[in-house]
């Protein structure tokens, strides 16, 4: 998340398709509704915070002697460069704005971090009625920080504000919201022009459904610098290039459950400066620390937690609409010429996993039939290139400096063994690749995205992330079926199987390796250091549970 990494992840998370984490990691996500949601809400409201194991069980906002009521959580972030934009409908990277927006606006639903399940947020129930209809019931007694009621009319205005935005950061699905009917003071129905209700429900935990105050909208408040939401925190101050300060919203409808008095994003450069800041206690927690940095912190007293994330993909995207990569045999050859085990060792210390589809082998949607689909086979790769008339293939390949340079070097060396020359070029302007691959036909990079968004934003029409606007009708149709289905249903699982099969058949990407997510924190200061996914699926501190110790 640091420096260029944060720039890339934010940009391609949002811009390219990283939008809207549907933490669908999720093959199985609740569709929150009715009594299930009310029961879950009761659990959330009555849960007591824990010590520092991240379990979510603990002392509660008012209980427990080790909670510092004035505690402020300090998060490192490279704040140099363009200032953040807190307007949820007109976002622009780079900035830590996505995590801050979660805290300022709150979401209708919240990801729990457990198998993609969702629980109540500002909505107490969301009902998937059919593929083109979604009903929402809102919590009672919620207000924006300017005193405006958070009711159905306000939510309608907020959804329309995002829907009508021309921002490429937001998802294409929002444009399918054709009509919003207010059924009562706290109830509304979304009617969709396309069968994407399953995805619309998942998106309610993320950025397309962040609701700003309708009064602020009507008054022309500049939400880029002065966000007005109904979340647990308010923006207090922004010192450009130095610090962003949030303070607790004491009027938040679940204020008693928030144990942080505030949160600060502190400017820290990537690399050694980040390591030193975490070791010295100058900052408290790292939400998404690069794997290389995290390994330097092991054994220093800083807690380090690593796990493979199926939303962290080190892979290649290529212009499949122009020669020579419009020939599937060329794409298949590059996939067979990739030694994923060696790539994993070089980039993630062997702690990642090869990509055989879009899910790791412990995921509910993993398809074992796809394992070793593109096994490392240099001879097969050379044969495919010969069949395609590309025995001496040479092309330019972008990489993200400081992020995917090592991966690109490994891939370059491996492909040289099959007679392919990949000329490495650092990507400093994303428009050189997205959307038309003007500067080079391939980009090898890390992408964070979960659920259908990691396919919909990169491999089907409708997103700037789908370079050269490639379209395989069979894959596009399967993605549409996932979007329409109720998440966790048999229909969704069957559609996902078709998505993965077709993506591999068409060599729709250069499938690399799933990466490693790293979370770090100071155990002497931070209690309940659990994490939840933000818009891109990146782990962000679960501020509903974390606290600062006395």
Order of alpha helices (4+ residues) and beta strands (2+ residues): alpha-alpha-beta-alpha-beta-beta-beta-beta-alpha-beta-beta-alpha-alpha-beta-beta-beta-alpha-beta-alpha-beta-alpha-alpha-beta-alpha-beta-alpha-beta-beta-alpha-alpha-alpha-beta-beta-beta-beta-beta
